Amino acid sequence: MQQRFYCGKIDKTFIGKEIILYGWVHSRRDHGGVIFIDLRDREGVVQIVFQPDKKEIFTMAEKLHNEDVIKVKGIVRKRPEGTVNPKIFTGEIEIVATELEILNKSKILPFEISDYVNVSEELRLKYRYLDLRRPEMLNNIKLRHELLTLVRKFFVNHGFLEVETPFLTKSTPEGARDFLVPSRLNLGTFYALPQSPQLFKQILMIAGLDKYFQIVRCFRDEDLRADRQPEFTQIDYEMSFVEEEDIMSITEELIAEIFHYITGKHLSRPFVKLDYEKSISQYGTDTPDLRYGFEIVNVTSIFQTTQFKVFSSVISSNGEINAIVIPEGASFSRQQIEDYIKFIQSCGGEGLAWMKFYSKATSVTQQFESNIVKFFTEKELAQLKEKLNLHGGEIIFFCAGEHKKSCKLLGMLRQKIARDLNIVANNKEFKFLWVINFPLFEFSDEENKIVSVHHPFTAPKKETEHLLNTDPLKVRSRAYDIVVNGVELGGGSIRISNPQLQRQIFNILGLTENEIKTKFGFLIEALEYGAPPHGGIALGFDRLMAIFLGCDSIRDVIAFPKTQKGVCLMTNAPSVVSKKQIDELGLTIKTELKG
């Protein structure tokens, strides 16, 4: 094979040399009898010159179109004075063609190979092989490769072993719906594609491989959105003989390296740690965005004897009154306020109370403006002014109700207002934090039972473990989530390493002895053979890349993603298979008539 060079790697050190290039015709220009071709490959573009004295290849060059695939041999020379292009790496040189071979012709393109053409995502996904030729997408895929290489080097340098775990495994409850794979050799039975390698990495710790990592594909059959795909990539790692701080420390070091590689900037460490309850109370979510304020403030104590019935009835039912303050929000129009009230109602709330505050009025009562101000005493308004630290020009939104619901609604309002005011779009900071001290369990209204907040293998905190049988909803877990700019990047925990404790957790979750044996018998048995204390975490690699690059969707950092309906528009998967294939699996397709 003749020596080949990448188009985007040719510079002035090649001047005078004869080289061979392969690539796609990016553009063709005919200037006064001289033809210029911009030839493109994965590393960039270089200018090719076809001169009329080379009649045969000049005639061929006249017929070239965008995205034709060609081979060119030529001599590298310095560009003439005044034609240097400082914007590209190859801008000082050009190649004078001596030979041309057309390897393949291209049909008329459905869209231009350019970052500046506005193309629908549907069309981009249908012609993904063309979309990936665009510089932005190509650079994303190249960067993905570079980061995966960085991650592997990082863990190898820290003494971790990379171990692959199975794709065809056992269906176990892990929070989302499994993708099931029927077994032909064992009719009537199914494998599940792993939602994560959770049980396998714990087994590896029991096996004595005390530092494991894997860049792993995971699968979840759940409703999709911009930051979700049915198949996605995790950076997965687990360690033995560790505490929470050990996992957090190495995670911060890894993220700092990735962040520096992408942005050239250094992250401030250690990251902030925020208690789960405080996160809910202040931000209405366990994935708070710390780039802006608007924190939730509990003002229930101010209105204990209020005459405003909406507030008093909630307080008498053990609910609370929460508020957020928007600086300069007094400029909001009545229509904007009504829109925010409708937003809260669309999120399941009954409504939203509000007040505007002006500093120039003579009395406290006159400083507040709203149709509800008349229901409050001057003392209540004065206390509200002091508690919320009002200076003038603010608007206050109130939500009354049960603690978690009230905070959640104001949390969603807080995020919406930040988006509407372009605070999120204009703030390019990255605010990392750890959310800790999660509840071990929560009550699911949908399932009408206690369920795990993370998964059933998360260890409880020692100081609350005594509440497992008497008040399990008050038990705290040894789990930790890492969050940046309102997005969960990953989560992990210290795992249960005691088989009796693991059985106890399964019992609290309502599993029968037969279910425990059938679904988790192998884990319980493994724990009985000397399991070390261990813990780990999984980071969403696609999310991490999308956030650091400022992409709107993780689909822009994945080579072949699915749509929000889980469809591959390029291959038309999922698709119908033959009756023979179905019969071999012992399955019957149940069709449901519509209409």
Backbone hydrogen bonds, N-H to C=O, Kabsch-Sander energy under -0.5 kcal/mol:
donor,donor_aa,acceptor,acceptor_aa,energy
5,F,20,I,-1.8
9,K,6,Y,-1.6
10,I,7,C,-1.3
14,F,11,D,-2.1
15,I,12,K,-1.3
16,G,76,V,-3.3
17,K,14,F,-2.6
19,I,17,K,-0.5
19,I,74,G,-2.6
21,L,72,V,-3.0
22,Y,5,F,-0.5
23,G,70,I,-1.8
24,W,40,R,-2.9
25,V,68,D,-2.3
26,H,24,W,-0.7
26,H,38,D,-3.3
27,S,38,D,-1.0
29,R,36,F,-2.8
31,H,29,R,-0.7
31,H,34,V,-3.2
32,G,30,D,-0.7
34,V,31,H,-1.4
35,I,50,F,-2.2
36,F,29,R,-3.3
37,I,48,I,-2.7
38,D,27,S,-2.2
39,L,37,I,-0.8
39,L,46,V,-2.8
40,R,24,W,-2.8
41,D,44,G,-2.3
44,G,41,D,-1.3
46,V,39,L,-1.9
48,I,37,I,-3.5
49,V,95,I,-3.4
50,F,35,I,-2.9
51,Q,49,V,-0.5
54,K,51,Q,-1.7
55,K,53,D,-1.1
58,F,54,K,-2.5
59,T,55,K,-2.4
60,M,56,E,-1.6
61,A,57,I,-2.4
62,E,58,F,-1.6
63,K,59,T,-0.6
63,K,60,M,-1.1
64,L,61,A,-1.2
67,E,25,V,-3.2
68,D,65,H,-1.9
69,V,104,N,-2.8
70,I,23,G,-2.4
70,I,68,D,-0.5
71,K,101,E,-2.7
72,V,21,L,-2.9
73,K,99,E,-2.0
74,G,19,I,-2.2
75,I,96,V,-2.0
76,V,17,K,-2.4
77,R,94,E,-2.8
79,R,92,E,-2.5
83,T,80,P,-2.0
85,N,91,G,-2.0
88,I,85,N,-1.2
91,G,88,I,-1.6
93,I,90,T,-1.5
94,E,77,R,-2.2
95,I,47,Q,-2.6
96,V,75,I,-2.8
96,V,94,E,-0.5
97,A,49,V,-2.7
97,A,95,I,-0.8
98,T,73,K,-3.4
99,E,73,K,-1.9
101,E,71,K,-2.6
103,L,69,V,-2.1
103,L,101,E,-0.8
104,N,69,V,-1.8
114,S,112,E,-1.7
117,V,114,S,-0.7
119,V,117,V,-0.9
124,R,120,S,-2.1
125,L,121,E,-2.7
126,K,122,E,-1.7
127,Y,123,L,-2.2
128,R,125,L,-0.9
130,L,127,Y,-1.3
131,D,127,Y,-2.3
132,L,128,R,-2.7
133,R,130,L,-1.2
134,R,130,L,-0.6
134,R,131,D,-1.2
138,L,134,R,-3.0
139,N,135,P,-2.7
140,N,136,E,-1.8
141,I,137,M,-2.2
142,K,138,L,-2.3
143,L,139,N,-2.6
144,R,140,N,-2.1
145,H,141,I,-1.9
146,E,142,K,-2.2
147,L,143,L,-2.7
148,L,144,R,-2.3
149,T,145,H,-2.0
150,L,146,E,-2.1
151,V,147,L,-2.8
152,R,148,L,-2.2
153,K,149,T,-2.3
154,F,150,L,-2.5
155,F,151,V,-2.2
156,V,152,R,-2.5
157,N,153,K,-2.5
158,H,154,F,-0.9
159,G,156,V,-1.6
160,F,155,F,-2.7
161,L,211,K,-2.8
163,V,161,L,-0.6
163,V,213,F,-1.6
169,T,167,F,-0.9
169,T,192,A,-2.0
172,T,170,K,-0.6
174,E,176,A,-0.5
179,F,193,L,-0.5
180,L,178,D,-0.6
181,V,191,Y,-2.7
183,S,189,T,-2.5
184,R,182,P,-0.5
188,G,585,L,-0.6
189,T,186,N,-1.8
191,Y,181,V,-3.3
192,A,169,T,-2.6
193,L,179,F,-2.6
201,K,197,P,-2.8
202,Q,198,Q,-1.4
203,I,199,L,-2.2
204,L,200,F,-2.3
205,M,201,K,-1.4
206,I,202,Q,-2.0
207,A,203,I,-2.0
208,G,205,M,-1.1
209,L,204,L,-2.2
210,D,208,G,-1.7
212,Y,238,E,-2.4
213,F,161,L,-2.1
214,Q,236,D,-2.2
216,V,214,Q,-0.9
216,V,234,Q,-2.2
218,C,232,F,-2.9
219,F,194,P,-2.6
220,R,230,P,-2.2
221,D,177,R,-2.9
222,E,220,R,-1.5
224,L,564,Q,-0.8
228,R,225,R,-1.8
232,F,218,C,-2.1
234,Q,216,V,-2.7
235,I,539,L,-2.6
236,D,214,Q,-2.8
236,D,234,Q,-0.8
237,Y,537,I,-2.1
238,E,212,Y,-2.0
239,M,535,G,-3.0
240,S,210,D,-1.9
241,F,533,P,-3.5
246,D,243,E,-0.8
247,I,243,E,-1.3
248,M,244,E,-2.5
249,S,245,E,-2.4
250,I,246,D,-1.9
251,T,247,I,-2.0
252,E,248,M,-2.5
253,E,249,S,-2.0
254,L,250,I,-2.1
255,I,251,T,-2.7
256,A,252,E,-2.4
257,E,253,E,-1.8
258,I,254,L,-2.3
259,F,255,I,-3.0
260,H,256,A,-2.3
261,Y,257,E,-2.2
262,I,258,I,-2.1
263,T,259,F,-3.0
264,G,260,H,-2.0
265,K,259,F,-0.5
272,V,432,F,-0.9
274,L,434,W,-3.3
276,Y,436,I,-2.5
279,S,275,D,-2.6
280,I,276,Y,-2.4
281,S,277,E,-2.5
282,Q,278,K,-2.7
283,Y,279,S,-2.4
284,G,279,S,-0.6
284,G,280,I,-1.5
285,T,279,S,-0.9
290,L,288,P,-0.7
292,Y,289,D,-0.6
296,I,282,Q,-3.4
297,V,323,A,-2.8
299,V,297,V,-0.7
299,V,321,I,-2.5
300,T,321,I,-0.5
302,I,299,V,-1.1
303,F,299,V,-0.7
303,F,300,T,-1.2
304,Q,301,S,-0.9
306,T,303,F,-1.2
307,Q,375,F,-0.7
309,K,307,Q,-0.9
311,F,308,F,-0.7
312,S,308,F,-2.6
313,S,309,K,-2.5
314,V,310,V,-0.9
315,I,311,F,-2.4
316,S,312,S,-2.3
317,S,313,S,-0.7
317,S,314,V,-0.7
318,N,315,I,-1.7
319,G,314,V,-2.7
320,E,401,G,-2.8
322,N,320,E,-0.6
322,N,399,C,-2.4
323,A,297,V,-2.1
324,I,397,F,-1.9
326,I,395,I,-2.7
329,G,326,I,-2.1
330,A,393,G,-2.5
331,S,328,E,-1.2
332,F,329,G,-2.3
337,I,333,S,-2.1
338,E,334,R,-2.4
339,D,335,Q,-2.2
340,Y,336,Q,-1.9
341,I,337,I,-2.0
342,K,338,E,-2.3
343,F,339,D,-2.0
344,I,340,Y,-2.1
345,Q,341,I,-2.0
346,S,342,K,-2.2
347,C,343,F,-1.0
348,G,345,Q,-1.4
349,G,344,I,-2.6
353,A,398,F,-1.8
355,M,396,I,-2.0
356,K,369,E,-2.6
357,F,394,E,-2.7
358,Y,367,Q,-3.1
367,Q,363,S,-1.2
367,Q,364,V,-0.6
368,F,364,V,-0.8
368,F,365,T,-0.6
369,E,356,K,-2.6
373,V,370,S,-0.8
375,F,372,I,-1.8
376,F,373,V,-2.0
381,L,377,T,-2.1
382,A,378,E,-2.4
383,Q,379,K,-2.3
384,L,380,E,-2.1
385,K,381,L,-2.5
386,E,382,A,-2.0
387,K,383,Q,-2.9
388,L,384,L,-2.3
389,N,386,E,-0.7
390,L,385,K,-2.1
393,G,357,F,-2.7
394,E,357,F,-0.6
395,I,326,I,-1.6
396,I,355,M,-3.5
397,F,324,I,-2.3
398,F,353,A,-3.2
399,C,322,N,-2.5
401,G,320,E,-2.3
406,S,402,E,-3.1
407,C,403,H,-2.4
408,K,404,K,-2.4
409,L,405,K,-2.5
410,L,406,S,-2.0
411,G,407,C,-2.3
412,M,408,K,-2.1
413,L,409,L,-2.1
414,R,410,L,-2.8
415,Q,411,G,-1.9
416,K,412,M,-2.2
417,I,413,L,-2.8
418,A,414,R,-1.9
419,R,415,Q,-2.0
420,D,416,K,-3.0
421,L,417,I,-2.3
422,N,419,R,-1.7
423,I,418,A,-2.1
424,V,418,A,-1.1
426,N,422,N,-1.9
427,N,423,I,-0.7
427,N,424,V,-0.6
428,K,426,N,-0.8
432,F,430,F,-0.8
433,L,483,V,-2.0
434,W,272,V,-3.3
435,V,481,D,-2.6
436,I,274,L,-2.2
436,I,434,W,-0.6
437,N,479,A,-0.6
440,L,475,V,-2.8
441,F,475,V,-0.5
442,E,451,V,-2.3
444,S,442,E,-0.5
444,S,449,K,-3.0
445,D,443,F,-0.7
448,N,444,S,-1.8
449,K,444,S,-1.3
451,V,442,E,-3.0
453,V,440,L,-1.8
458,T,455,H,-1.6
459,A,494,I,-2.8
461,K,476,R,-2.8
464,T,461,K,-1.5
465,E,461,K,-0.9
465,E,462,K,-0.7
467,L,464,T,-2.0
468,L,465,E,-1.6
471,D,467,L,-2.6
474,K,471,D,-2.2
475,V,472,P,-1.5
477,S,438,F,-3.2
478,R,459,A,-2.7
480,Y,492,G,-2.5
481,D,435,V,-2.1
482,I,490,G,-2.5
483,V,433,L,-2.7
484,V,487,V,-2.6
485,N,431,K,-1.5
486,G,288,P,-1.1
487,V,484,V,-1.7
489,L,482,I,-2.5
489,L,487,V,-0.6
490,G,482,I,-1.4
491,G,538,A,-1.4
492,G,480,Y,-2.4
493,S,536,G,-1.3
494,I,478,R,-1.7
495,R,534,H,-2.7
496,I,457,F,-2.2
497,S,495,R,-0.5
502,Q,498,N,-2.2
503,R,499,P,-2.1
504,Q,500,Q,-2.1
505,I,501,L,-2.2
506,F,502,Q,-2.1
507,N,503,R,-2.4
508,I,504,Q,-2.1
509,L,505,I,-1.8
510,G,507,N,-1.6
511,L,506,F,-2.3
516,I,512,T,-2.6
517,K,513,E,-2.3
518,T,514,N,-2.7
519,K,515,E,-2.9
520,F,516,I,-2.3
521,G,517,K,-1.1
524,I,520,F,-2.5
525,E,521,G,-2.5
526,A,522,F,-1.9
527,L,523,L,-2.5
528,E,524,I,-1.1
528,E,525,E,-0.5
529,Y,526,A,-1.6
530,G,527,L,-0.7
531,A,527,L,-0.8
535,G,239,M,-2.4
536,G,493,S,-2.0
537,I,237,Y,-2.1
538,A,491,G,-1.6
539,L,235,I,-2.5
540,G,489,L,-3.7
541,F,233,T,-1.7
541,F,539,L,-1.0
542,D,233,T,-0.8
544,L,540,G,-2.4
545,M,541,F,-2.3
546,A,542,D,-2.4
547,I,543,R,-2.7
548,F,544,L,-2.3
549,L,545,M,-2.2
550,G,546,A,-0.8
550,G,547,I,-0.7
551,C,546,A,-2.5
554,I,226,A,-2.2
556,D,553,S,-1.4
557,V,554,I,-1.7
558,I,555,R,-0.8
563,T,567,V,-2.3
566,G,563,T,-2.1
568,C,573,A,-3.2
569,L,567,V,-0.8
572,N,568,C,-2.0
573,A,568,C,-0.8
582,I,578,S,-1.8
583,D,579,K,-2.9
584,E,580,K,-2.2
585,L,581,Q,-0.9
585,L,582,I,-0.7
586,G,583,D,-1.6
587,L,582,I,-1.9
590,K,588,T,-0.6
591,T,589,I,-0.7
593,L,591,T,-0.5
